[in-house]
Amino acid sequence: DGGITQSPKYLFRKEGQNVTLSCEQNLNHDAMYWYRQDPGQGLRLIYYSQIVNDFQKGDIAEGYSVSREKKESFPLTVTSAQKNPTAFYLCASSAQGTGNYGYTFGSGTRLTVV
Amino acid sequence: GENVEQHPSTLSVQEGDSAVIKCTYSDSASNYFPWYKQELGKGPQLIIDIRSNVGEKKDQRIAVTLNKTAKHFSLHITETQPEDSAVYFCAVIKAAGNKLTFGGGTRVLVKP
């Protein structure tokens, strides 16, 4: 089955540590996205990539970094510069140029600072 | 940029009643309007979508209506069931750019 996989499901970070969240898709989608969701809140865009080796900042990119070396993979690093990283992180992907604009979301990673 | 407002933020209905969620958007060039359902601890799932050349679309108990002149679209859930309890998000997109703008979400609670 095609889909988008996020790992781990739960992640704990100590103060001052960098952590990397994994996102892999086998849908052959060109575009991938990272969102942050705080309790009871909507989705805020962190970074997105429309093609391999290219990515753009979203609305809340400070304290985060990404890479897009492969079409299938779009890992997100939460750096120590992100002062309030505890949140639910969602990865999504979409096809480009086909008229199909819908996003497919992963099941999320819940990050907690300890 | 695009602005999407979603109302209400919470909605409580009795099982069997209907639920309606409304979204308004600002960019008249927007032409694709999906709705997502997010259950607790999971990622959002697409439940229905509509394009700008269509005024209404139905899929069993759910329907979406679009008024392009007024720049608003609505999700209608009929004969609600407890499993409809979730957070629902609307979104909009223009043909170019392919980046969805989401509404703030509606928490729906269906009481048995």
gemmi code that builds the backbone of each chain (N, CA, C; Angstrom):
import gemmi

chains = {
    "A": [
        ("ASP", (0.843, -1.199, 0.000), (0.000, 0.000, 0.000), (0.879, 1.250, 0.000)),
        ("GLY", (0.499, 2.253, -0.817), (1.222, 3.500, -0.795), (0.817, 4.316, 0.393)),
        ("GLY", (1.787, 5.092, 0.921), (1.452, 5.906, 2.066), (2.618, 6.749, 2.496)),
        ("ILE", (2.435, 7.389, 3.630), (3.453, 8.266, 4.189), (3.686, 7.850, 5.634)),
        ("THR", (4.930, 7.617, 5.990), (5.285, 7.054, 7.292), (6.121, 8.038, 8.089)),
        ("GLN", (5.686, 8.309, 9.297), (6.453, 9.155, 10.211), (6.978, 8.318, 11.353)),
        ("SER", (8.210, 8.587, 11.747), (8.766, 7.890, 12.907), (9.724, 8.819, 13.647)),
        ("PRO", (9.874, 8.621, 14.967), (9.057, 7.722, 15.773), (7.686, 8.315, 16.054)),
        ("LYS", (6.811, 7.555, 16.692), (5.487, 8.063, 17.044), (5.579, 9.002, 18.243)),
        ("TYR", (6.478, 8.664, 19.190), (6.723, 9.500, 20.360), (8.223, 9.762, 20.465)),
        ("LEU", (8.587, 10.990, 20.839), (9.991, 11.357, 20.940), (10.158, 12.307, 22.105)),
        ("PHE", (11.216, 12.051, 22.885), (11.491, 12.895, 24.039), (12.834, 13.571, 23.832)),
        ("ARG", (12.889, 14.851, 24.107), (14.115, 15.622, 23.896), (14.527, 16.312, 25.181)),
        ("LYS", (15.798, 16.250, 25.442), (16.323, 16.988, 26.582), (16.629, 18.415, 26.144)),
        ("GLU", (16.658, 19.292, 27.106), (16.994, 20.686, 26.817), (18.360, 20.753, 26.122)),
        ("GLY", (18.450, 21.545, 25.046), (19.720, 21.748, 24.368), (20.062, 20.713, 23.315)),
        ("GLN", (19.206, 19.713, 23.162), (19.470, 18.662, 22.175), (18.809, 18.970, 20.838)),
        ("ASN", (19.444, 18.506, 19.772), (18.781, 18.480, 18.470), (18.145, 17.099, 18.300)),
        ("VAL", (16.970, 17.061, 17.678), (16.346, 15.779, 17.360), (15.837, 15.826, 15.927)),
        ("THR", (15.834, 14.653, 15.277), (15.380, 14.573, 13.892), (14.167, 13.668, 13.785)),
        ("LEU", (13.133, 14.178, 13.126), (11.906, 13.436, 12.873), (11.942, 12.935, 11.429)),
        ("SER", (11.567, 11.684, 11.272), (11.631, 11.065, 9.960), (10.281, 11.124, 9.251)),
        ("CYS", (10.314, 11.327, 7.923), (9.113, 11.285, 7.097), (9.482, 10.656, 5.753)),
        ("GLU", (8.828, 9.537, 5.431), (9.094, 8.812, 4.198), (7.775, 8.547, 3.481)),
        ("GLN", (7.775, 8.761, 2.148), (6.567, 8.465, 1.380), (6.907, 7.623, 0.159)),
        ("ASN", (5.978, 6.722, -0.202), (6.158, 5.898, -1.397), (5.014, 6.137, -2.376)),
        ("LEU", (4.532, 7.379, -2.390), (3.422, 7.766, -3.260), (3.913, 8.414, -4.545)),
        ("ASN", (5.238, 8.558, -4.678), (5.844, 9.235, -5.825), (5.404, 10.700, -5.921)),
        ("HIS", (5.132, 11.298, -4.747), (4.742, 12.704, -4.712), (5.972, 13.599, -4.775)),
        ("ASP", (5.853, 14.703, -5.518), (6.962, 15.638, -5.616), (7.066, 16.534, -4.384)),
        ("ALA", (5.932, 16.958, -3.844), (5.931, 17.952, -2.773), (5.751, 17.305, -1.403)),
        ("MET", (6.464, 17.845, -0.422), (6.342, 17.383, 0.960), (6.323, 18.579, 1.896)),
        ("TYR", (5.676, 18.393, 3.050), (5.406, 19.503, 3.965), (5.588, 19.043, 5.402)),
        ("TRP", (5.961, 19.980, 6.286), (5.969, 19.747, 7.723), (5.085, 20.785, 8.397)),
        ("TYR", (4.195, 20.275, 9.273), (3.316, 21.136, 10.052), (3.532, 20.880, 11.540)),
        ("ARG", (3.274, 21.905, 12.309), (3.266, 21.788, 13.763), (1.836, 22.025, 14.239)),
        ("GLN", (1.415, 21.198, 15.215), (0.084, 21.345, 15.788), (0.197, 21.362, 17.304)),
        ("ASP", (-0.238, 22.445, 17.906), (-0.276, 22.548, 19.366), (-1.668, 22.151, 19.852)),
        ("PRO", (-1.785, 21.743, 21.120), (-3.068, 21.231, 21.626), (-4.223, 22.173, 21.350)),
        ("GLY", (-5.262, 21.636, 20.724), (-6.452, 22.414, 20.441), (-6.278, 23.480, 19.373)),
        ("GLN", (-5.165, 23.407, 18.672), (-4.880, 24.433, 17.659), (-4.902, 23.856, 16.251)),
        ("GLY", (-4.781, 24.769, 15.272), (-4.739, 24.358, 13.880), (-3.342, 23.954, 13.445)),
        ("LEU", (-3.150, 23.883, 12.146), (-1.888, 23.443, 11.551), (-1.068, 24.656, 11.127)),
        ("ARG", (0.178, 24.679, 11.554), (1.065, 25.774, 11.156), (2.218, 25.204, 10.343)),
        ("LEU", (2.480, 25.800, 9.176), (3.468, 25.289, 8.236), (4.874, 25.664, 8.663)),
        ("ILE", (5.748, 24.673, 8.761), (7.134, 24.893, 9.182), (8.029, 25.044, 7.948)),
        ("TYR", (8.069, 24.036, 7.114), (8.857, 24.017, 5.889), (8.099, 23.215, 4.833)),
        ("TYR", (8.402, 23.490, 3.570), (7.875, 22.662, 2.506), (8.888, 22.559, 1.377)),
        ("SER", (8.721, 21.499, 0.591), (9.639, 21.231, -0.516), (8.812, 20.787, -1.709)),
        ("GLN", (9.006, 21.441, -2.819), (8.236, 21.096, -4.016), (9.026, 20.216, -4.975)),
        ("ILE", (10.325, 20.076, -4.711), (11.152, 19.254, -5.582), (12.413, 18.881, -4.816)),
        ("VAL", (13.048, 17.820, -5.238), (14.277, 17.366, -4.573), (15.330, 18.479, -4.598)),
        ("ASN", (16.059, 18.569, -3.489), (17.151, 19.534, -3.325), (16.680, 20.986, -3.273)),
        ("ASP", (15.412, 21.182, -2.983), (14.883, 22.540, -2.843), (13.816, 22.546, -1.764)),
        ("PHE", (13.827, 23.583, -0.915), (12.804, 23.703, 0.108), (12.653, 25.179, 0.493)),
        ("GLN", (11.503, 25.511, 1.046), (11.209, 26.889, 1.428), (10.692, 26.952, 2.862)),
        ("LYS", (10.949, 28.065, 3.514), (10.430, 28.285, 4.855), (8.923, 28.508, 4.801)),
        ("GLY", (8.273, 27.964, 5.838), (6.861, 28.255, 6.017), (6.681, 29.404, 6.986)),
        ("ASP", (5.599, 29.352, 7.748), (5.263, 30.464, 8.635), (6.050, 30.467, 9.946)),
        ("ILE", (6.559, 29.296, 10.366), (7.212, 29.212, 11.682), (8.509, 28.418, 11.577)),
        ("ALA", (9.408, 28.787, 10.652), (10.605, 27.998, 10.383), (11.718, 28.174, 11.421)),
        ("GLU", (11.664, 29.213, 12.221), (12.763, 29.475, 13.152), (12.938, 28.327, 14.146)),
        ("GLY", (14.209, 27.851, 14.256), (14.489, 26.770, 15.183), (14.358, 25.383, 14.567)),
        ("TYR", (14.035, 25.323, 13.285), (13.882, 24.066, 12.566), (14.783, 24.056, 11.340)),
        ("SER", (15.150, 22.843, 10.884), (15.851, 22.717, 9.614), (15.374, 21.452, 8.918)),
        ("VAL", (15.511, 21.427, 7.592), (15.076, 20.279, 6.795), (16.109, 19.992, 5.716)),
        ("SER", (15.972, 18.833, 5.090), (16.745, 18.496, 3.900), (15.830, 17.704, 2.972)),
        ("ARG", (16.161, 17.727, 1.667), (15.361, 16.939, 0.719), (16.340, 16.372, -0.315)),
        ("GLU", (17.089, 15.372, 0.107), (18.096, 14.751, -0.753), (17.492, 13.671, -1.636)),
        ("LYS", (16.374, 13.120, -1.210), (15.672, 12.091, -1.976), (14.209, 12.465, -2.089)),
        ("LYS", (13.581, 12.042, -3.162), (12.167, 12.355, -3.375), (11.305, 11.769, -2.268)),
        ("GLU", (11.714, 10.607, -1.760), (10.889, 9.883, -0.804), (10.987, 10.411, 0.618)),
        ("SER", (12.010, 11.217, 0.911), (12.334, 11.513, 2.303), (12.445, 13.009, 2.560)),
        ("PHE", (11.900, 13.444, 3.701), (11.924, 14.874, 4.058), (12.067, 14.985, 5.579)),
        ("PRO", (13.257, 14.725, 6.123), (13.419, 14.760, 7.579), (13.414, 16.189, 8.131)),
        ("LEU", (12.899, 16.320, 9.323), (12.831, 17.608, 10.032), (13.691, 17.535, 11.279)),
        ("THR", (14.618, 18.479, 11.430), (15.419, 18.570, 12.643), (14.918, 19.714, 13.506)),
        ("VAL", (14.617, 19.398, 14.746), (14.226, 20.411, 15.722), (15.493, 20.764, 16.490)),
        ("THR", (15.967, 21.971, 16.315), (17.247, 22.346, 16.915), (17.059, 22.921, 18.315)),
        ("SER", (18.162, 23.098, 19.016), (18.108, 23.673, 20.359), (17.653, 25.122, 20.325)),
        ("ALA", (17.658, 25.740, 19.142), (17.201, 27.132, 19.027), (15.680, 27.241, 19.106)),
        ("GLN", (14.983, 26.108, 18.963), (13.520, 26.112, 19.076), (13.191, 26.044, 20.556)),
        ("LYS", (12.690, 27.139, 21.105), (12.549, 27.264, 22.564), (11.333, 26.525, 23.115)),
        ("ASN", (10.371, 26.253, 22.298), (9.157, 25.584, 22.769), (8.776, 24.472, 21.800)),
        ("PRO", (9.559, 23.398, 21.767), (9.350, 22.390, 20.726), (8.269, 21.362, 21.027)),
        ("THR", (7.753, 21.326, 22.232), (6.744, 20.327, 22.573), (5.495, 20.560, 21.730)),
        ("ALA", (5.170, 19.585, 20.886), (4.044, 19.716, 19.968), (3.852, 18.400, 19.228)),
        ("PHE", (2.820, 18.348, 18.419), (2.524, 17.232, 17.525), (2.957, 17.666, 16.130)),
        ("TYR", (3.849, 16.872, 15.500), (4.393, 17.241, 14.200), (3.815, 16.328, 13.121)),
        ("LEU", (3.324, 16.959, 12.055), (2.692, 16.226, 10.964), (3.438, 16.473, 9.660)),
        ("CYS", (3.688, 15.398, 8.941), (4.293, 15.455, 7.624), (3.207, 15.156, 6.595)),
        ("ALA", (3.276, 15.787, 5.433), (2.303, 15.540, 4.380), (3.012, 15.553, 3.029)),
        ("SER", (2.355, 14.987, 2.026), (2.894, 15.030, 0.674), (1.758, 15.254, -0.304)),
        ("SER", (2.107, 15.747, -1.495), (1.099, 15.957, -2.532), (1.751, 15.841, -3.907)),
        ("ALA", (0.951, 15.491, -4.901), (1.416, 15.439, -6.284), (1.481, 16.858, -6.834)),
        ("GLN", (2.304, 17.058, -7.831), (2.424, 18.380, -8.446), (1.998, 18.301, -9.901)),
        ("GLY", (1.282, 19.320, -10.362), (1.030, 19.458, -11.790), (0.041, 18.477, -12.377)),
        ("THR", (-0.675, 17.738, -11.526), (-1.625, 16.760, -12.056), (-3.063, 17.214, -11.873)),
        ("GLY", (-3.258, 18.357, -11.238), (-4.617, 18.796, -10.918), (-5.142, 18.174, -9.652)),
        ("ASN", (-4.368, 17.289, -9.038), (-4.757, 16.676, -7.775), (-4.014, 17.395, -6.668)),
        ("TYR", (-4.704, 18.234, -5.927), (-4.044, 19.085, -4.959), (-4.119, 18.552, -3.534)),
        ("GLY", (-4.753, 17.418, -3.359), (-4.968, 16.924, -2.006), (-3.686, 16.495, -1.336)),
        ("TYR", (-3.617, 16.686, -0.046), (-2.487, 16.246, 0.761), (-2.786, 14.876, 1.365)),
        ("THR", (-1.728, 14.055, 1.472), (-1.779, 12.837, 2.269), (-0.915, 13.082, 3.492)),
        ("PHE", (-1.484, 12.877, 4.671), (-0.768, 13.117, 5.917), (-0.246, 11.811, 6.514)),
        ("GLY", (0.871, 11.931, 7.231), (1.331, 10.838, 8.069), (0.557, 10.822, 9.376)),
        ("SER", (0.925, 9.888, 10.240), (0.200, 9.717, 11.502), (0.769, 10.566, 12.636)),
        ("GLY", (1.851, 11.292, 12.350), (2.347, 12.260, 13.316), (3.412, 11.749, 14.267)),
        ("THR", (4.208, 12.683, 14.774), (5.185, 12.419, 15.838), (4.914, 13.401, 16.967)),
        ("ARG", (4.745, 12.857, 18.168), (4.537, 13.715, 19.330), (5.867, 13.923, 20.037)),
        ("LEU", (6.346, 15.156, 20.034), (7.637, 15.503, 20.630), (7.402, 16.173, 21.973)),
        ("THR", (8.122, 15.698, 22.978), (8.014, 16.268, 24.317), (9.403, 16.614, 24.842)),
        ("VAL", (9.549, 17.794, 25.389), (10.806, 18.188, 26.020), (10.771, 17.764, 27.477)),
        ("VAL", (11.844, 17.077, 27.913), (11.897, 16.608, 29.304), (13.047, 17.278, 30.045)),
    ],
    "B": [
        ("GLY", (-1.573, 37.283, 1.555), (-1.806, 35.885, 1.266), (-3.232, 35.475, 1.568)),
        ("GLU", (-3.513, 34.222, 1.321), (-4.850, 33.678, 1.549), (-5.160, 33.652, 3.041)),
        ("ASN", (-6.415, 33.932, 3.388), (-6.884, 33.860, 4.765), (-8.137, 32.995, 4.793)),
        ("VAL", (-8.158, 31.993, 5.661), (-9.314, 31.101, 5.766), (-9.835, 31.137, 7.197)),
        ("GLU", (-11.100, 31.468, 7.343), (-11.737, 31.488, 8.658), (-12.769, 30.362, 8.731)),
        ("GLN", (-12.762, 29.651, 9.846), (-13.619, 28.477, 10.018), (-14.449, 28.657, 11.280)),
        ("HIS", (-15.758, 28.370, 11.151), (-16.679, 28.518, 12.282), (-17.710, 27.390, 12.280)),
        ("PRO", (-18.154, 26.927, 13.446), (-17.674, 27.345, 14.763), (-16.379, 26.633, 15.136)),
        ("SER", (-15.762, 27.004, 16.236), (-14.558, 26.323, 16.685), (-14.895, 25.029, 17.421)),
        ("THR", (-16.060, 24.987, 18.045), (-16.553, 23.751, 18.649), (-18.026, 23.596, 18.314)),
        ("LEU", (-18.449, 22.330, 18.207), (-19.824, 22.040, 17.825), (-20.257, 20.759, 18.527)),
        ("SER", (-21.309, 20.852, 19.303), (-21.834, 19.686, 19.999), (-23.229, 19.398, 19.463)),
        ("VAL", (-23.450, 18.153, 19.018), (-24.739, 17.778, 18.448), (-25.192, 16.456, 19.052)),
        ("GLN", (-26.480, 16.255, 19.023), (-27.050, 14.994, 19.470), (-26.950, 13.986, 18.331)),
        ("GLU", (-26.680, 12.742, 18.694), (-26.607, 11.686, 17.678), (-27.872, 11.700, 16.825)),
        ("GLY", (-27.669, 11.648, 15.501), (-28.797, 11.651, 14.584), (-29.100, 13.022, 14.002)),
        ("ASP", (-28.629, 14.078, 14.694), (-28.829, 15.435, 14.179), (-27.789, 15.734, 13.099)),
        ("SER", (-27.952, 16.894, 12.448), (-27.009, 17.325, 11.426), (-25.987, 18.293, 12.009)),
        ("ALA", (-24.822, 18.341, 11.386), (-23.764, 19.281, 11.780), (-23.335, 20.051, 10.544)),
        ("VAL", (-23.118, 21.349, 10.710), (-22.692, 22.196, 9.595), (-21.503, 23.043, 10.043)),
        ("ILE", (-20.452, 23.028, 9.245), (-19.260, 23.832, 9.506), (-19.033, 24.718, 8.281)),
        ("LYS", (-18.726, 25.979, 8.533), (-18.586, 26.927, 7.435), (-17.197, 27.535, 7.400)),
        ("CYS", (-16.677, 27.718, 6.195), (-15.384, 28.382, 6.001), (-15.515, 29.496, 4.982)),
        ("THR", (-14.863, 30.602, 5.265), (-14.782, 31.698, 4.308), (-13.321, 31.907, 3.931)),
        ("TYR", (-13.096, 32.337, 2.695), (-11.733, 32.549, 2.213), (-11.647, 33.900, 1.532)),
        ("SER", (-10.417, 34.353, 1.310), (-10.242, 35.727, 0.833), (-9.837, 35.818, -0.639)),
        ("ASP", (-9.154, 34.801, -1.155), (-8.601, 34.887, -2.507), (-9.583, 34.295, -3.526)),
        ("SER", (-10.117, 35.132, -4.379), (-11.107, 34.669, -5.355), (-10.519, 33.713, -6.387)),
        ("ALA", (-9.182, 33.628, -6.465), (-8.539, 32.704, -7.403), (-8.464, 31.272, -6.858)),
        ("SER", (-8.813, 31.068, -5.608), (-8.797, 29.720, -5.035), (-9.763, 28.833, -5.786)),
        ("ASN", (-9.358, 27.576, -6.041), (-10.219, 26.739, -6.868), (-10.328, 25.295, -6.405)),
        ("TYR", (-9.774, 24.971, -5.238), (-9.894, 23.604, -4.722), (-10.101, 23.690, -3.225)),
        ("PHE", (-11.104, 22.950, -2.730), (-11.560, 23.137, -1.346), (-11.753, 21.770, -0.684)),
        ("PRO", (-10.731, 21.260, -0.008), (-10.863, 19.958, 0.660), (-11.275, 20.114, 2.126)),
        ("TRP", (-11.809, 19.028, 2.670), (-12.116, 18.928, 4.091), (-11.376, 17.718, 4.661)),
        ("TYR", (-10.778, 17.911, 5.838), (-10.036, 16.847, 6.499), (-10.653, 16.569, 7.862)),
        ("LYS", (-10.591, 15.294, 8.245), (-11.058, 14.856, 9.566), (-9.851, 14.342, 10.339)),
        ("GLN", (-9.662, 14.843, 11.559), (-8.545, 14.400, 12.374), (-9.069, 13.791, 13.668)),
        ("GLU", (-8.807, 12.521, 13.848), (-9.152, 11.842, 15.096), (-8.004, 12.005, 16.081)),
        ("LEU", (-8.293, 11.812, 17.339), (-7.333, 12.094, 18.404), (-6.041, 11.314, 18.204)),
        ("GLY", (-4.927, 12.039, 18.187), (-3.619, 11.403, 18.094), (-3.249, 10.904, 16.713)),
        ("LYS", (-4.036, 11.269, 15.700), (-3.763, 10.800, 14.346), (-3.581, 11.972, 13.384)),
        ("GLY", (-3.120, 11.674, 12.179), (-3.013, 12.701, 11.161), (-4.352, 12.959, 10.493)),
        ("PRO", (-4.547, 14.130, 9.907), (-5.805, 14.425, 9.197), (-5.984, 13.516, 7.985)),
        ("GLN", (-7.240, 13.174, 7.732), (-7.587, 12.353, 6.582), (-8.568, 13.116, 5.705)),
        ("LEU", (-8.327, 13.108, 4.408), (-9.242, 13.760, 3.465), (-10.573, 13.017, 3.456)),
        ("ILE", (-11.676, 13.756, 3.648), (-12.991, 13.113, 3.637), (-13.832, 13.517, 2.445)),
        ("ILE", (-13.645, 14.698, 1.936), (-14.381, 15.153, 0.757), (-13.711, 16.412, 0.237)),
        ("ASP", (-13.841, 16.659, -1.062), (-13.290, 17.873, -1.634), (-14.198, 18.354, -2.761)),
        ("ILE", (-14.026, 19.613, -3.139), (-14.835, 20.183, -4.207), (-13.990, 21.168, -4.996)),
        ("ARG", (-14.239, 21.232, -6.288), (-13.516, 22.168, -7.135), (-14.442, 23.327, -7.514)),
        ("SER", (-13.845, 24.389, -8.019), (-14.576, 25.642, -8.197), (-15.649, 25.575, -9.272)),
        ("ASN", (-15.616, 24.568, -10.122), (-16.622, 24.477, -11.179), (-17.849, 23.670, -10.758)),
        ("VAL", (-17.906, 23.329, -9.453), (-19.008, 22.524, -8.920), (-19.599, 23.235, -7.720)),
        ("GLY", (-20.924, 23.208, -7.561), (-21.546, 23.901, -6.442), (-21.802, 23.018, -5.234)),
        ("GLU", (-21.932, 21.698, -5.468), (-22.232, 20.793, -4.364), (-21.707, 19.407, -4.711)),
        ("LYS", (-21.284, 18.709, -3.665), (-20.807, 17.331, -3.831), (-21.216, 16.534, -2.613)),
        ("LYS", (-21.712, 15.305, -2.854), (-22.167, 14.458, -1.746), (-21.425, 13.138, -1.762)),
        ("ASP", (-21.224, 12.586, -0.554), (-20.662, 11.250, -0.399), (-21.303, 10.649, 0.837)),
        ("GLN", (-22.360, 9.891, 0.615), (-23.118, 9.250, 1.692), (-23.637, 10.318, 2.662)),
        ("ARG", (-23.168, 10.324, 3.903), (-23.725, 11.261, 4.889), (-23.056, 12.632, 4.893)),
        ("ILE", (-22.034, 12.804, 4.101), (-21.350, 14.099, 4.099), (-21.528, 14.790, 2.748)),
        ("ALA", (-21.568, 16.115, 2.787), (-21.707, 16.913, 1.583), (-20.947, 18.217, 1.772)),
        ("VAL", (-20.506, 18.781, 0.684), (-19.858, 20.082, 0.719), (-20.561, 20.968, -0.311)),
        ("THR", (-20.824, 22.216, 0.088), (-21.411, 23.200, -0.816), (-20.445, 24.365, -0.971)),
        ("LEU", (-20.419, 24.946, -2.144), (-19.488, 26.036, -2.441), (-20.249, 27.210, -3.043)),
        ("ASN", (-20.019, 28.384, -2.489), (-20.554, 29.624, -3.047), (-19.376, 30.510, -3.411)),
        ("LYS", (-18.981, 30.488, -4.672), (-17.784, 31.225, -5.090), (-17.998, 32.731, -5.053)),
        ("THR", (-19.224, 33.154, -5.309), (-19.504, 34.590, -5.288), (-19.279, 35.150, -3.891)),
        ("ALA", (-19.790, 34.436, -2.912), (-19.660, 34.883, -1.527), (-18.350, 34.415, -0.892)),
        ("LYS", (-17.599, 33.586, -1.570), (-16.332, 33.041, -1.082), (-16.511, 32.303, 0.230)),
        ("HIS", (-17.450, 31.367, 0.238), (-17.550, 30.487, 1.391), (-17.983, 29.103, 0.953)),
        ("PHE", (-17.612, 28.117, 1.767), (-17.997, 26.735, 1.512), (-18.266, 26.051, 2.847)),
        ("SER", (-19.114, 25.049, 2.809), (-19.589, 24.433, 4.052), (-19.553, 22.920, 3.966)),
        ("LEU", (-19.320, 22.308, 5.122), (-19.387, 20.849, 5.276), (-20.673, 20.517, 6.014)),
        ("HIS", (-21.424, 19.575, 5.470), (-22.671, 19.140, 6.079), (-22.554, 17.656, 6.404)),
        ("ILE", (-22.808, 17.316, 7.662), (-22.837, 15.909, 8.070), (-24.250, 15.615, 8.542)),
        ("THR", (-24.897, 14.661, 7.898), (-26.262, 14.301, 8.296), (-26.243, 13.013, 9.112)),
        ("GLU", (-27.316, 12.819, 9.886), (-27.468, 11.605, 10.712), (-26.174, 11.295, 11.473)),
        ("THR", (-25.697, 12.266, 12.227), (-24.405, 12.119, 12.904), (-24.371, 10.907, 13.819)),
        ("GLN", (-23.166, 10.324, 13.900), (-22.927, 9.147, 14.727), (-21.738, 9.448, 15.654)),
        ("PRO", (-21.604, 8.733, 16.749), (-20.487, 8.991, 17.675), (-19.117, 8.968, 16.987)),
        ("GLU", (-18.966, 8.133, 15.974), (-17.672, 8.061, 15.289), (-17.380, 9.296, 14.421)),
        ("ASP", (-18.352, 10.177, 14.286), (-18.106, 11.443, 13.597), (-17.403, 12.449, 14.510)),
        ("SER", (-17.301, 12.144, 15.800), (-16.608, 13.027, 16.739), (-15.138, 13.112, 16.364)),
        ("ALA", (-14.661, 14.319, 16.092), (-13.289, 14.534, 15.630), (-13.092, 16.040, 15.444)),
        ("VAL", (-11.893, 16.407, 14.993), (-11.643, 17.787, 14.582), (-11.667, 17.826, 13.058)),
        ("TYR", (-12.375, 18.792, 12.511), (-12.506, 18.929, 11.068), (-11.825, 20.225, 10.619)),
        ("PHE", (-11.036, 20.109, 9.557), (-10.335, 21.263, 8.987), (-10.776, 21.488, 7.548)),
        ("CYS", (-11.047, 22.739, 7.200), (-11.227, 23.090, 5.796), (-9.900, 23.623, 5.265)),
        ("ALA", (-9.767, 23.679, 3.962), (-8.555, 24.212, 3.354), (-8.890, 24.740, 1.965)),
        ("VAL", (-8.017, 25.614, 1.462), (-8.191, 26.135, 0.104), (-6.841, 26.169, -0.587)),
        ("ILE", (-6.876, 26.184, -1.918), (-5.645, 26.261, -2.699), (-5.955, 26.906, -4.042)),
        ("LYS", (-4.958, 27.607, -4.570), (-5.038, 28.097, -5.943), (-4.397, 27.053, -6.849)),
        ("ALA", (-4.621, 27.153, -8.121), (-4.050, 26.194, -9.063), (-2.525, 26.245, -9.021)),
        ("ALA", (-1.962, 27.422, -8.942), (-0.504, 27.558, -8.922), (-0.001, 27.544, -7.485)),
        ("GLY", (1.181, 27.061, -7.278), (1.761, 27.102, -5.939), (1.526, 25.848, -5.147)),
        ("ASN", (0.325, 25.259, -5.237), (0.042, 23.978, -4.627), (0.354, 23.918, -3.147)),
        ("LYS", (0.033, 24.980, -2.419), (0.205, 24.981, -0.983), (-1.132, 25.293, -0.353)),
        ("LEU", (-1.650, 24.337, 0.435), (-2.950, 24.506, 1.063), (-2.882, 25.523, 2.203)),
        ("THR", (-3.926, 26.311, 2.349), (-4.103, 27.164, 3.523), (-5.267, 26.584, 4.312)),
        ("PHE", (-5.025, 26.285, 5.595), (-6.016, 25.605, 6.432), (-6.794, 26.589, 7.294)),
        ("GLY", (-8.053, 26.233, 7.552), (-8.822, 26.923, 8.572), (-8.348, 26.482, 9.949)),
        ("GLY", (-8.891, 27.104, 11.002), (-8.430, 26.847, 12.357), (-8.971, 25.574, 12.985)),
        ("GLY", (-9.911, 24.900, 12.325), (-10.437, 23.633, 12.827), (-11.722, 23.792, 13.622)),
        ("THR", (-12.549, 22.740, 13.592), (-13.783, 22.670, 14.370), (-13.801, 21.350, 15.111)),
        ("ARG", (-13.926, 21.424, 16.436), (-14.024, 20.198, 17.236), (-15.492, 19.821, 17.327)),
        ("VAL", (-15.840, 18.671, 16.745), (-17.227, 18.188, 16.730), (-17.375, 17.067, 17.748)),
        ("LEU", (-18.373, 17.209, 18.591), (-18.692, 16.165, 19.569), (-20.120, 15.701, 19.317)),
        ("VAL", (-20.271, 14.409, 19.056), (-21.596, 13.823, 18.848), (-21.976, 13.071, 20.106)),
        ("LYS", (-23.017, 13.526, 20.757), (-23.446, 12.933, 22.033), (-24.451, 11.815, 21.783)),
        ("PRO", (-24.196, 10.639, 22.386), (-25.120, 9.519, 22.164), (-26.479, 9.781, 22.816)),
    ],
}
model = gemmi.Model(1)
for chain_id, residues in chains.items():
    chain = gemmi.Chain(chain_id)
    for i, (resn, *xyz) in enumerate(residues, 1):
        res = gemmi.Residue()
        res.name, res.seqid = resn, gemmi.SeqId(i, " ")
        for name, pos in zip(("N", "CA", "C"), xyz):
            atom = gemmi.Atom()
            atom.name, atom.element = name, gemmi.Element(name[0])
            atom.pos, atom.b_iso = gemmi.Position(*pos), 0.0
            res.add_atom(atom)
        chain.add_residue(res)
    model.add_chain(chain)
structure = gemmi.Structure()
structure.add_model(model)
structure.setup_entities()
